[in-house]
Amino acid sequence: MRNIAILASGSGTNAENLIHYFSNRNSAQVSLVLSNKRQAMVLKRAEAHNIRTVFFEHKEFYVTGKVLRYLTLYKIDFIVLAGFLWLVPENILEQYPGRIINIHPALLPAYGGKGMYGDIVHKTVIGNHDAESGITIHYVNKQYDKGDIIFQARCKVDPDETPDSLAAKVHALEYLHYPKVIEDLVVKLPDLLIKSPEEA
């Protein structure tokens, strides 16, 4: 069984949906949830499901390698971003090539990049009078929202759409598709040569 780690910064509804989904699967399990916000609801949600949690600070992500050591310690095979707003550092990208994915609440390449997340995206889509929006699941690289696209799903933007109503449509797509796409990717993974925490 593969071990999945989730990086998240916010309320954790997507993370909890993934925890529920993989609790009934033999393909993988959510083994670790990490957040850069100490009071993030995602940590409380994970703890309620008896999932290991880690809070980390900026230095521990980008300088000391603490986060990578946790990933290797718990033999993580695959990393999922779910509302995580920091760029993933090079040491983790190198350790997990093609094994880190993100979900974005718009149809990339439109409405991507630094600062484009959550309601900011939905307000921009509505303000531009777009006919549709949706989700993009993509690989993570050194730039915000620039990794290769894996999957997209679309929803209609109604004339009377509000950011809240559009967010609800997008969340429904996220909850439906993200677990399945992750599972499809995870079951195809070759074994990962994981370095020990001392080597990482």
Residue pairs with C-beta under 8 A, 6 or more apart in sequence:
1 26
1 27
1 28
1 29
2 27
2 28
2 29
2 77
2 78
2 186
2 187
2 189
3 28
3 29
3 31
3 32
3 74
3 75
3 76
3 77
3 78
4 18
4 22
4 28
4 29
4 30
4 31
4 32
4 76
4 77
4 78
4 79
4 80
4 182
4 186
5 30
5 31
5 32
5 33
5 34
5 71
5 74
5 76
5 78
5 79
5 80
6 15
6 18
6 30
6 32
6 33
6 34
6 42
6 46
6 79
6 80
6 81
6 82
7 34
7 35
7 79
7 80
7 81
7 82
7 84
7 88
8 14
8 15
8 33
8 34
8 35
8 40
8 42
8 81
8 82
8 83
8 84
9 35
9 36
9 37
9 40
9 42
9 83
9 84
9 85
9 86
10 37
10 40
10 41
10 42
10 83
11 40
11 41
11 42
11 45
11 83
12 33
12 40
12 41
12 42
12 43
12 44
12 45
12 46
12 82
12 83
13 45
13 171
13 175
14 82
14 83
14 103
14 171
14 174
14 175
14 178
15 30
15 33
15 42
15 45
15 46
15 82
15 83
16 42
16 45
16 46
16 49
17 174
17 175
17 178
17 179
18 30
18 80
18 82
18 178
18 179
18 182
19 30
19 45
19 46
19 49
19 51
21 179
21 183
22 28
22 29
22 30
22 179
22 183
23 29
23 30
23 49
25 183
27 183
27 186
27 187
28 77
28 78
28 182
28 183
28 186
28 187
30 46
30 51
31 51
31 52
31 74
31 75
31 76
32 51
32 52
32 53
32 54
32 70
32 71
32 74
32 76
33 42
33 43
33 46
33 51
33 52
33 53
33 54
34 53
34 54
34 55
34 56
34 67
34 70
35 42
35 43
35 53
35 54
35 55
35 56
36 55
36 56
36 57
36 58
36 61
36 84
36 86
37 55
38 55
42 82
42 83
43 53
43 55
46 52
46 53
47 53
52 74
54 67
54 70
56 66
56 67
56 70
58 86
60 66
60 67
61 67
61 86
61 89
62 89
65 91
65 200
67 92
68 91
68 92
68 95
68 200
69 197
69 200
71 79
71 92
71 95
71 96
72 95
72 194
72 195
72 196
72 197
72 200
73 197
75 194
76 96
76 194
77 99
77 186
77 189
77 192
78 96
78 99
78 100
78 182
78 185
78 186
78 189
79 88
79 92
79 96
79 99
79 100
79 101
79 140
80 100
80 101
80 102
80 178
80 182
81 88
81 100
81 101
81 102
81 103
81 140
82 103
82 178
83 117
83 118
84 102
85 117
87 142
87 143
87 144
88 100
88 140
90 142
91 200
92 100
93 100
93 140
93 141
93 142
95 194
95 195
95 200
96 192
98 139
99 189
99 192
100 139
100 140
101 137
101 138
101 139
101 140
101 147
101 150
101 181
101 182
101 185
102 137
102 138
102 139
102 140
102 145
102 147
103 135
103 136
103 137
103 174
103 178
104 111
104 112
104 121
104 135
104 136
104 137
104 138
104 145
105 117
105 118
105 121
105 122
105 133
105 135
105 167
105 170
105 174
106 112
106 116
106 121
106 125
106 133
106 134
106 135
106 136
107 132
107 133
107 134
107 135
107 136
107 152
107 154
108 136
108 138
108 145
108 149
108 152
109 145
111 121
111 124
111 125
112 136
112 144
112 145
112 146
113 144
113 145
114 144
116 124
116 144
116 145
118 167
119 163
119 167
122 133
122 163
122 166
122 167
122 170
123 163
125 133
125 157
125 166
126 157
126 161
126 162
126 163
126 166
130 157
131 156
131 157
132 154
132 155
132 156
132 157
133 154
133 155
133 157
133 166
133 169
133 170
134 152
134 153
134 154
134 155
134 170
134 173
135 152
135 153
135 170
135 173
135 174
135 177
135 178
136 145
136 149
136 151
136 152
137 149
137 150
137 151
137 152
137 177
137 178
137 181
138 145
138 147
138 148
138 149
138 150
139 147
139 148
139 150
140 147
141 147
150 181
150 185
151 177
151 181
153 173
153 176
153 177
155 166
155 169
155 170
155 172
155 173
156 169
157 166
158 165
